[in-house]
Amino acid sequence: VLQALQLLAKVAIRGDFDEVRRLATSGLVKARDELNRTIIMLTADTDWTPPQTGKCIEYFLNLGAESQAVELSSGDTAAHMAARRDHLRVLALLPFRAKWQVNESSLTPLMEAAKSGCWRCAKHLLHLLRQAKFVRVSRGGRGGGRDGSRGRVDLLKMQDGSGQTAQDLATDSGHFELARIIERERRLVVSFNGAGSIKGLSSTEMDMRDHLEQLIESSNWSGLLEVANRVNCDLPDRDGWTPAMRAFKSAACPTAVLQRLANLADVSCSKRLGASAVCTGPPEPGAPPSGLAVLLDRGAPVNAVDEDNRTPLMLLATTGTTSAEA
């Protein structure tokens, strides 16, 4: 069984879905190696995988693979391993609750990402807490989530065994840019009462967000690339739209610019009601499918759904996109 498990992990890491379907069984995806590691853990513990690996992970989960299993020596889960390697493709596909477990060192995946400077996974975890479907915020910023979460504020204030938060760990590890991103997220006030809103940006941050949006609207791509960075490209408006999300929806944005933005932004970021950059409604007429390919290459989930449970493939179908492009 151990050899079969290791072979299956190698096949999944290279994204050979046909071979995964041939090898995987419900029994094998639930098997553990000598350290209690599952197929999800073995696939998570690597730096980069092709988009097809995401399909393999979803297949494993559908067969019954356990997303919250822990390694014997460290208490790490697949989410801890993925966050430490900045393996967004795997982390993004795990259930919400699995992304906030603590290991034997009382570290959450967000803390692991903060210590390691893994900004892709850190941003993904932070931005989940902007979404209504994960955290229902009540008066004072606290409240339970649909998945039994401890509430947005509590999750962002979680401490390790030494009393340090994710922001503290990022600062102590010299990842000051990431510490700024975490600090800003802790300042945001996310409301889901009535129409709901995201507030809490400073006036300087709001001005920068508006400036980036104006550059996109005017198709000033060189200006956009001069100004955009990892700190400002995910600044949300009241509905959760970010400048990067608007650029990926634009028909005018060149693929080369989108590739640069994908190296700065959270490609899995979603609006407050749940639609991500890969699924923000039908793209503008003429928007290149290559934009979607860029997002998927950087780790965005291919089967993400919007608030109406439509996947990117469904949305492409509504625009008359050919099967080859899809």
ABEGO torsion letter per residue (X at the ends): XAAAAAAAAAAAAAGBAAAAAAABBAAAAABBBAAGBBAAAAAABBABBBAAAAAAAAAAAAAGBBAABBBAAAGBBAAAAAAAAGBAAAAAABBAAAAABBBAAGBBAAAAAAAAGBAAAAAAAAAAAABAAABBBBBGGBEBBAAGBAEAAAAAABBBAAGBBAAAAAAAAGBAAAAAAAAAAAABBBBABEAEBBBGBBAAAAAAAAAAAAAAAAGBAAAAAAABBAAAAABBBAAGBBAAAAAAABAABBAAAAAAAAAABBAABBBAAGBBAABAEBBBBGBBAAAAAAAAAAGBBAABBBAAGBBAAAAAAAAGBBAAAX
